[in-house]
Amino acid sequence: NLRQLCVHRDYGNGATVCVCNQTYCDDLRPITRTPAGVVKLYETSKSGDRFAETELQFLTSVVNSTANEPSVASKSVTIQLDRNILYQKIIGFGGAFTDSAGLNIQSLPHEMQRRLLSDYFSANGIEYSLGRIPIGGSDFSTHPYTYDDVNGDFTLDHFALTAEDLDYKIPYIKMAQELSANEIKLYGSPWSSPAWMKTNKKINNGGFLIGEPGNKYYQTFANYFVKFLDAYSKRNITMWGITIENEPNAGFNSKYLWNSLGFSPELQRDFIKLDLGPTLAKAGYGIDKLKVMINDDQRPTVSEWARVILSDKKAAKYVSGSAFHWYESTPENIAQLDLAHNQFPDYFLLASEACEEWKGRTEKVSLGNWHTFDRYANDIITDLNHWTAGWTDWNLALDLEGGPNWVGNFVDSPIIINQTSAEYYKQPFFYALGHFSKFLSPDSVRIGVNTGANELNELEVTAFRRTDNSTVLIVYNRNDEPIDLSINDINCGSVNSRIKAYSLQTYIWFD
């Protein structure tokens, strides 16, 4: 039962992709319970490891045993775990079932389509547990559209799912569900309402719903959500949640290129309170059935939106959490997450979109580039260490150009599909995502971890307890040299290890 190893290909971008074709694709093994005292280590490194597996043994007494061993690495760090300190519970990890992702996946032979989704969702893959679904079109569609483009249709009689849902989204959502051993939590996000509901009468270029919350435009948009939930439900797909609007701040920009709809936090609060909340509850999508998320915009706006919306009890009672994107995330605004959590600890934080845009470069897909791996690994660990309960990547797959995208807003993706050669390429950052998604199963709880007076800012760590009584430690080395590690778990002993330069490790052990 050996795993298939990566077939590397180097495109001259610093590291390699793993190539999958009709006859071969690398895979991963399901996680199995190891005997007490045994630690499984998985490592992905710039030098070519992709989930390389090692078994280590706990030394039963907790000692700093590196002291009397000659060290190969010039630096060493002791990592102390404390499972008595508990933080947030994991919701999940995943990516987005966009029109473009489905269109690209469909270009592959059927068995490869299944293989690609297995790479993401199965126990022989990275075990994604979340999926984001655009409600109607986004920029990652071949054209702009919504579910009811019939002018003035306030009764939504003409509401209908499109060919995109039936051909590019639903078949692959169902395939993912079939390949996954566990539930996949799905959430919908609209990019724009129908244009006729908007102040500018256009799907793009920003704009707002006409009038004020409580009026017929806002109420019709609330009904539009119910129509979407019902339409998917009829096809046996149940949504776990929704965000109210993708990047609502884009509505203020009249030059915004693609599908957009504006809300200020005050408008969103009143829309929830007067229209969306009561409408969902009445239709059987109350807070016990459906998680409503606010913001769904950049990290700098998280605490302000939480303050405005969640301080209002009449709005807050319909809301479960805040969603945010990574495009403006900097070390300076991490505090936004702590502020939102400390102010409203009962509402979860979910990272809902991320992709590498390669700003300032004409080529928007860089095959085998390690920069993207670094950006992903760093962002996910940072978010997790500041109360984030889950993390959602953007398109599951794109073409070599980083599309299709109806406004040419091409970006990178963890899986790139080459339609002409019937191959797909798993980027280094596909594996970065897997170091989290495969091990941090839903309901895992973050625990205390300490690296002492660690001078090595380039070493990042996070630790969790899973529901099956295992402990997961994730260690990321952004350094250009290896580091010796002494890992101490008061319940199990200590284990000595080493992390390579530019490397991400996941450790798992069972009590």
C-alpha positions as CSV (number, residue, x, y, z in Angstrom):
1,N,0.0,0.0,0.0
2,L,2.8,2.4,-0.9
3,R,2.0,5.9,-2.0
4,Q,2.7,7.1,-5.5
5,L,5.5,9.7,-5.4
6,C,5.6,13.1,-7.1
7,V,6.8,13.2,-10.7
8,H,8.7,16.5,-10.6
9,R,8.9,19.0,-13.4
10,D,11.0,22.1,-13.2
11,Y,9.8,25.2,-15.1
12,G,12.7,27.3,-13.9
13,N,10.7,29.1,-11.2
14,G,12.8,28.0,-8.2
15,A,11.0,24.7,-7.2
16,T,8.9,22.1,-9.0
17,V,5.4,21.0,-9.8
18,C,4.1,17.4,-9.5
19,V,2.7,16.2,-12.9
20,C,-0.4,14.2,-13.2
21,N,-1.6,12.6,-16.5
22,Q,-3.9,9.8,-17.6
23,T,-1.6,7.0,-16.3
24,Y,0.0,8.4,-13.2
25,C,-0.5,10.9,-10.4
26,D,1.1,11.1,-6.9
27,D,-1.1,10.6,-3.9
28,L,-1.1,10.6,-0.1
29,R,-2.0,7.9,2.4
30,P,-4.9,8.0,4.8
31,I,-3.9,9.0,8.4
32,T,-3.7,5.9,10.5
33,R,-3.5,5.6,14.3
34,T,0.1,5.0,15.4
35,P,1.1,3.2,18.6
36,A,1.7,5.3,21.7
37,G,5.2,6.8,21.6
38,V,5.4,6.9,17.9
39,V,5.4,10.3,16.0
40,K,4.6,10.5,12.3
41,L,6.4,13.4,10.5
42,Y,5.4,14.7,7.1
43,E,7.7,17.2,5.4
44,T,7.5,19.4,2.2
45,S,10.6,21.3,1.3
46,K,11.9,23.6,-1.4
47,S,14.5,21.0,-2.1
48,G,11.9,18.6,-3.4
49,D,10.2,16.7,-0.5
50,R,6.4,16.4,-0.9
51,F,4.9,15.0,2.3
52,A,8.1,12.9,2.9
53,E,7.2,10.6,5.8
54,T,9.4,9.7,8.8
55,E,8.7,7.9,12.0
56,L,10.2,9.2,15.3
57,Q,10.1,7.9,18.8
58,F,9.3,9.8,22.0
59,L,12.0,9.7,24.7
60,T,9.9,9.0,27.8
61,S,11.5,11.6,30.1
62,V,11.3,15.2,29.0
63,V,14.9,16.3,28.8
64,N,16.9,18.7,26.7
65,S,18.7,15.8,25.1
66,T,20.2,17.9,22.3
67,A,22.7,19.2,24.7
68,N,25.0,16.2,24.6
69,E,24.6,15.4,20.9
70,P,26.8,17.0,18.3
71,S,24.4,19.2,16.2
72,V,24.5,19.4,12.4
73,A,22.3,22.5,12.4
74,S,23.8,25.7,13.9
75,K,20.4,26.7,15.4
76,S,18.2,24.8,17.7
77,V,14.7,25.5,19.2
78,T,12.7,23.8,21.9
79,I,9.0,23.6,21.2
80,Q,6.8,23.1,24.3
81,L,3.2,22.1,24.0
82,D,0.5,22.8,26.6
83,R,-2.8,21.0,25.9
84,N,-4.4,22.7,29.0
85,I,-4.5,26.0,27.1
86,L,-7.4,25.9,24.6
87,Y,-8.2,28.3,21.8
88,Q,-10.6,28.1,18.8
89,K,-12.2,25.0,17.2
90,I,-11.6,24.2,13.6
91,I,-14.4,24.5,11.0
92,G,-12.4,23.4,8.0
93,F,-10.2,24.1,5.0
94,G,-11.1,24.2,1.3
95,G,-11.4,26.0,-2.0
96,A,-14.0,27.4,-4.4
97,F,-16.2,25.7,-6.9
98,T,-16.1,28.6,-9.4
99,D,-17.4,28.4,-13.0
100,S,-13.8,28.6,-14.3
101,A,-12.6,25.7,-12.0
102,G,-15.5,23.5,-13.3
103,L,-14.9,24.4,-16.9
104,N,-11.2,23.5,-16.6
105,I,-11.8,20.3,-14.7
106,Q,-14.4,19.3,-17.4
107,S,-11.7,19.6,-20.1
108,L,-9.9,16.6,-18.6
109,P,-10.8,12.9,-19.3
110,H,-13.4,11.7,-16.8
111,E,-11.0,9.6,-14.7
112,M,-8.6,12.5,-14.4
113,Q,-11.6,14.7,-13.2
114,R,-12.2,12.2,-10.4
115,R,-8.5,12.0,-9.7
116,L,-8.2,15.8,-9.3
117,L,-11.1,16.0,-6.9
118,S,-9.8,13.0,-5.1
119,D,-6.5,14.9,-4.7
120,Y,-8.4,17.6,-2.9
121,F,-11.2,15.8,-1.0
122,S,-10.4,12.1,-0.4
123,A,-8.3,10.4,2.3
124,N,-5.7,9.7,-0.5
125,G,-5.6,13.5,-1.0
126,I,-5.5,16.5,1.3
127,E,-9.0,16.0,2.7
128,Y,-10.6,19.4,2.1
129,S,-13.6,19.9,4.3
130,L,-14.9,23.3,3.0
131,G,-16.2,24.5,-0.3
132,R,-17.2,28.0,-1.3
133,I,-19.7,28.5,-4.1
134,P,-20.3,31.7,-6.0
135,I,-24.1,32.5,-6.0
136,G,-24.4,33.2,-9.7
137,G,-21.4,34.5,-11.7
138,S,-18.1,36.0,-10.5
139,D,-15.1,37.3,-12.4
140,F,-14.1,33.6,-12.8
141,S,-16.9,33.0,-15.2
142,T,-16.9,33.4,-19.0
143,H,-19.5,36.2,-19.0
144,P,-21.5,38.3,-16.4
145,Y,-24.8,36.9,-15.3
146,T,-27.1,36.4,-12.3
147,Y,-30.0,34.0,-11.6
148,D,-32.6,36.5,-12.6
149,D,-31.7,39.0,-15.3
150,V,-35.3,39.8,-16.2
151,N,-35.8,43.5,-15.5
152,G,-38.2,44.3,-12.6
153,D,-38.9,40.7,-11.7
154,F,-39.7,41.4,-8.0
155,T,-41.5,38.1,-7.6
156,L,-38.4,36.3,-8.9
157,D,-40.6,34.2,-11.2
158,H,-37.7,34.0,-13.7
159,F,-35.1,32.9,-11.1
160,A,-33.2,29.9,-12.5
161,L,-29.9,28.2,-12.0
162,T,-27.8,28.5,-15.2
163,A,-25.8,26.1,-17.4
164,E,-22.8,27.0,-15.2
165,D,-24.5,25.5,-12.1
166,L,-25.7,22.4,-13.9
167,D,-22.5,21.7,-15.9
168,Y,-19.6,23.2,-14.0
169,K,-20.5,23.4,-10.3
170,I,-23.1,20.8,-9.2
171,P,-21.5,17.8,-10.9
172,Y,-18.1,18.5,-9.2
173,I,-19.6,19.4,-5.8
174,K,-21.3,16.0,-5.9
175,M,-18.2,14.2,-7.1
176,A,-16.3,15.8,-4.2
177,Q,-18.9,14.7,-1.7
178,E,-18.8,11.2,-3.0
179,L,-15.0,11.1,-2.8
180,S,-14.9,12.5,0.7
181,A,-15.2,10.3,3.7
182,N,-16.6,13.3,5.7
183,E,-19.1,16.1,5.3
184,I,-18.0,19.0,3.2
185,K,-19.3,22.3,4.6
186,L,-20.5,24.4,1.6
187,Y,-21.1,28.1,1.7
188,G,-22.4,30.5,-0.9
189,S,-21.3,34.0,-1.7
190,P,-22.9,36.4,-4.2
191,W,-20.7,38.8,-6.2
192,S,-23.6,40.9,-7.5
193,S,-27.4,41.1,-7.3
194,P,-29.2,41.3,-10.6
195,A,-28.3,44.6,-12.3
196,W,-31.9,45.9,-12.3
197,M,-31.8,45.9,-8.5
198,K,-28.8,48.2,-8.4
199,T,-28.3,52.0,-8.4
200,N,-26.0,51.8,-11.5
201,K,-28.0,49.1,-13.4
202,K,-24.8,47.1,-14.0
203,I,-23.5,43.9,-12.7
204,N,-20.0,45.4,-12.4
205,N,-18.6,48.9,-11.6
206,G,-19.7,48.9,-8.0
207,G,-23.1,50.2,-7.1
208,F,-25.6,49.4,-4.3
209,L,-29.1,48.0,-4.0
210,I,-31.6,50.8,-4.8
211,G,-33.1,52.5,-1.8
212,E,-32.8,51.4,1.9
213,P,-32.9,48.2,3.8
214,G,-36.6,47.3,4.5
215,N,-37.7,48.3,1.0
216,K,-38.6,46.1,-1.9
217,Y,-35.1,45.9,-3.5
218,Y,-33.4,44.8,-0.3
219,Q,-36.3,42.4,0.4
220,T,-36.1,40.9,-3.1
221,F,-32.4,40.4,-2.7
222,A,-33.2,38.5,0.6
223,N,-35.7,36.4,-1.3
224,Y,-33.0,35.7,-4.0
225,F,-30.8,34.0,-1.3
226,V,-33.7,31.7,-0.4
227,K,-34.3,30.9,-4.1
228,F,-30.6,29.9,-4.4
229,L,-30.7,27.8,-1.2
230,D,-33.9,26.1,-2.4
231,A,-32.6,25.4,-5.9
232,Y,-29.5,23.7,-4.6
233,S,-31.5,21.9,-1.9
234,K,-33.7,20.5,-4.7
235,R,-30.6,19.0,-6.2
236,N,-29.6,17.5,-2.8
237,I,-26.9,20.0,-2.0
238,T,-27.4,21.6,1.4
239,M,-25.5,24.8,2.2
240,W,-23.7,25.0,5.6
241,G,-23.5,28.8,5.3
242,I,-23.6,32.0,3.2
243,T,-21.6,35.2,3.2
244,I,-23.8,38.2,2.6
245,E,-21.7,39.7,-0.2
246,N,-18.3,39.1,-1.6
247,E,-16.1,42.2,-1.0
248,P,-18.8,44.7,-0.2
249,N,-16.3,47.6,-0.2
250,A,-16.0,47.1,-4.0
251,G,-19.4,48.7,-4.3
252,F,-17.9,52.1,-3.6
253,N,-15.6,51.9,-6.6
254,S,-17.4,52.9,-9.8
255,K,-14.4,51.7,-11.9
256,Y,-14.5,48.2,-10.3
257,L,-14.1,45.8,-13.2
258,W,-16.1,42.8,-12.2
259,N,-19.3,41.7,-10.4
260,S,-19.8,43.8,-7.3
261,L,-22.4,45.1,-4.9
262,G,-21.8,47.6,-2.1
263,F,-22.6,47.6,1.6
264,S,-21.3,49.7,4.4
265,P,-21.3,47.8,7.7
266,E,-24.3,49.9,8.7
267,L,-26.2,48.9,5.5
268,Q,-25.3,45.3,6.0
269,R,-26.5,45.4,9.7
270,D,-29.8,46.9,8.6
271,F,-30.2,44.4,5.7
272,I,-29.6,41.5,8.1
273,K,-32.0,42.9,10.7
274,L,-34.9,44.0,8.4
275,D,-34.7,41.7,5.4
276,L,-32.2,38.8,5.3
277,G,-32.4,37.5,8.8
278,P,-36.2,37.2,9.1
279,T,-36.5,36.0,5.5
280,L,-34.1,33.1,6.0
281,A,-35.6,32.2,9.4
282,K,-39.1,32.1,7.9
283,A,-37.9,29.9,5.0
284,G,-36.4,27.3,7.3
285,Y,-32.9,28.6,7.1
286,G,-32.5,29.9,10.6
287,I,-29.3,30.2,12.5
288,D,-29.5,26.5,13.6
289,K,-29.5,25.4,10.0
290,L,-27.4,28.1,8.2
291,K,-24.3,30.1,9.2
292,V,-24.6,33.7,8.1
293,M,-21.2,35.4,7.8
294,I,-20.6,39.2,7.6
295,N,-17.7,41.2,6.0
296,D,-16.2,38.7,3.5
297,D,-13.8,41.5,2.6
298,Q,-10.2,42.4,3.6
299,R,-8.6,41.8,7.0
300,P,-8.3,45.5,7.9
301,T,-12.1,45.8,8.0
302,V,-12.9,42.8,10.3
303,S,-13.1,44.4,13.7
304,E,-15.0,47.5,12.5
305,W,-17.7,45.4,10.7
306,A,-18.0,43.1,13.7
307,R,-18.4,46.1,16.0
308,V,-21.1,47.8,13.9
309,I,-23.1,44.6,13.2
310,L,-22.7,42.4,16.2
311,S,-23.2,45.2,18.7
312,D,-26.8,45.4,17.4
313,K,-28.6,42.5,19.1
314,K,-31.4,42.5,16.5
315,A,-28.9,41.9,13.7
316,A,-26.4,39.8,15.7
317,K,-29.0,37.1,16.5
318,Y,-29.0,36.0,12.8
319,V,-25.1,36.0,12.4
320,S,-22.7,33.2,13.2
321,G,-19.3,34.6,12.1
322,S,-17.1,37.0,10.2
323,A,-15.3,36.0,6.9
324,F,-12.3,37.8,5.5
325,H,-9.9,37.8,2.5
326,W,-6.1,37.9,2.5
327,Y,-5.3,40.5,-0.2
328,E,-4.5,43.3,2.2
329,S,-3.2,41.2,5.1
330,T,0.0,42.5,6.6
331,P,1.7,41.9,10.0
332,E,0.3,45.3,11.1
333,N,-3.4,44.3,10.7
334,I,-3.3,40.8,12.4
335,A,-4.6,42.6,15.5
336,Q,-7.9,43.0,13.6
337,L,-8.6,39.3,14.3
338,D,-7.7,39.5,18.0
339,L,-9.9,42.6,18.3
340,A,-12.9,41.0,16.7
341,H,-12.5,37.8,18.7
342,N,-12.0,39.5,22.0
343,Q,-15.0,41.8,21.5
344,F,-17.2,39.0,20.2
345,P,-15.8,35.6,21.2
346,D,-19.0,33.6,20.3
347,Y,-18.7,34.5,16.6
348,F,-16.1,32.6,14.5
349,L,-13.6,34.0,12.1
350,L,-13.2,32.3,8.7
351,A,-10.6,33.1,6.0
352,S,-12.8,32.9,2.9
353,E,-10.6,33.8,0.0
354,A,-6.9,33.8,-1.1
355,C,-5.0,33.6,-4.3
356,E,-1.6,34.7,-5.6
357,E,-2.3,37.6,-8.1
358,W,1.4,38.1,-9.1
359,K,0.9,41.9,-9.0
360,G,3.0,43.8,-11.5
361,R,3.8,40.7,-13.5
362,T,2.3,39.9,-16.9
363,E,2.4,36.1,-16.3
364,K,-0.2,35.3,-13.7
365,V,0.7,31.6,-13.3
366,S,4.2,30.7,-12.1
367,L,4.6,26.9,-12.2
368,G,6.8,25.6,-9.3
369,N,7.3,28.9,-7.6
370,W,8.2,28.7,-3.9
371,H,7.1,32.3,-3.2
372,T,3.5,31.2,-3.3
373,F,4.2,28.3,-0.9
374,D,5.8,30.7,1.5
375,R,2.9,33.2,1.3
376,Y,0.3,30.5,1.9
377,A,2.1,28.7,4.8
378,N,2.8,31.9,6.6
379,D,-0.7,33.3,6.1
380,I,-2.5,30.1,7.3
381,I,-0.3,29.7,10.4
382,T,-0.7,33.4,11.3
383,D,-4.5,33.3,10.9
384,L,-4.7,30.1,13.0
385,N,-2.6,31.7,15.7
386,H,-5.1,34.6,15.8
387,W,-8.4,32.8,16.3
388,T,-9.2,31.9,12.7
389,A,-11.3,28.7,12.5
390,G,-10.8,27.8,8.9
391,W,-9.2,28.8,5.7
392,T,-10.6,28.8,2.1
393,D,-8.5,29.1,-1.0
394,W,-10.0,30.6,-4.2
395,N,-10.3,28.6,-7.5
396,L,-9.8,24.8,-7.2
397,A,-8.2,24.8,-10.6
398,L,-7.4,27.2,-13.5
399,D,-5.7,27.0,-16.9
400,L,-2.1,27.9,-17.8
401,E,-3.1,31.5,-18.2
402,G,-4.9,31.6,-14.8
403,G,-8.4,31.8,-16.3
404,P,-10.9,31.9,-17.8
405,N,-11.9,35.2,-16.4
406,W,-14.4,37.5,-18.2
407,V,-12.4,40.7,-17.3
408,G,-8.9,39.2,-17.7
409,N,-8.3,39.2,-13.9
410,F,-6.0,36.1,-14.2
411,V,-4.5,34.6,-11.0
412,D,-2.6,31.5,-9.8
413,S,-4.1,28.3,-8.5
414,P,-2.9,25.2,-6.5
415,I,-3.8,23.0,-9.5
416,I,-3.1,24.2,-13.1
417,I,-4.7,22.3,-15.9
418,N,-3.0,21.9,-19.3
419,Q,-5.9,21.0,-21.6
420,T,-3.7,20.3,-24.7
421,S,-1.5,17.7,-23.0
422,A,-4.3,16.3,-20.7
423,E,-2.0,17.0,-17.7
424,Y,-2.5,18.9,-14.5
425,Y,0.2,20.3,-12.3
426,K,0.1,20.4,-8.5
427,Q,1.9,23.5,-7.3
428,P,4.1,23.5,-4.2
429,F,1.4,25.4,-2.4
430,F,-1.1,22.6,-3.0
431,Y,1.0,20.7,-0.5
432,A,1.3,23.7,1.8
433,L,-2.5,23.7,2.0
434,G,-2.5,19.9,2.6
435,H,-0.2,20.2,5.7
436,F,-3.1,21.9,7.3
437,S,-6.3,20.6,5.6
438,K,-5.4,16.9,5.9
439,F,-4.5,17.0,9.6
440,L,-6.6,19.7,11.2
441,S,-9.9,17.9,10.9
442,P,-13.1,19.8,11.8
443,D,-13.5,20.3,15.6
444,S,-9.8,20.1,16.3
445,V,-8.9,22.6,19.0
446,R,-5.8,24.8,19.0
447,I,-3.6,24.3,22.0
448,G,-0.8,26.2,23.7
449,V,2.6,26.0,22.1
450,N,5.7,27.9,23.0
451,T,9.2,28.2,21.4
452,G,10.7,30.1,24.4
453,A,12.8,33.2,23.7
454,N,13.0,32.1,20.1
455,E,15.2,34.5,18.2
456,L,14.3,32.8,15.0
457,N,11.4,34.8,13.7
458,E,11.6,32.6,10.6
459,L,10.3,29.6,12.6
460,E,6.5,29.5,12.9
461,V,4.5,27.0,14.8
462,T,0.9,26.1,15.7
463,A,-0.5,23.1,17.5
464,F,-3.9,21.3,17.8
465,R,-5.7,18.4,19.5
466,R,-8.0,16.4,17.3
467,T,-11.2,14.6,18.3
468,D,-9.4,11.2,18.0
469,N,-7.0,12.0,20.8
470,S,-4.1,12.8,18.6
471,T,-1.9,15.9,18.7
472,V,-0.9,17.8,15.6
473,L,2.1,20.2,15.5
474,I,2.9,22.2,12.4
475,V,6.3,23.8,12.0
476,Y,7.4,26.1,9.2
477,N,11.0,27.1,8.6
478,R,11.4,30.2,6.4
479,N,15.2,30.2,7.0
480,D,17.8,29.3,4.5
481,E,19.3,26.8,6.9
482,P,18.1,23.7,8.9
483,I,17.0,24.0,12.6
484,D,17.3,21.3,15.2
485,L,14.1,20.8,17.2
486,S,13.3,19.4,20.6
487,I,9.6,18.9,20.9
488,N,8.2,18.5,24.4
489,D,4.7,17.1,25.2
490,I,4.3,16.7,28.9
491,N,1.9,13.8,28.3
492,C,4.2,11.8,26.0
493,G,7.8,12.9,26.5
494,S,10.1,14.6,24.1
495,V,11.2,13.9,20.6
496,N,14.2,15.3,18.7
497,S,13.9,16.2,15.1
498,R,15.3,18.6,12.5
499,I,13.5,20.8,9.9
500,K,15.2,21.5,6.6
501,A,15.7,25.0,5.1
502,Y,12.5,26.3,3.5
503,S,10.4,23.5,4.8
504,L,7.0,22.9,6.3
505,Q,6.4,19.9,8.6
506,T,3.3,18.3,10.2
507,Y,3.8,16.0,13.2
508,I,1.0,13.8,14.5
509,W,1.0,11.4,17.5
510,F,-1.7,9.6,19.4
511,D,-2.0,9.3,23.2
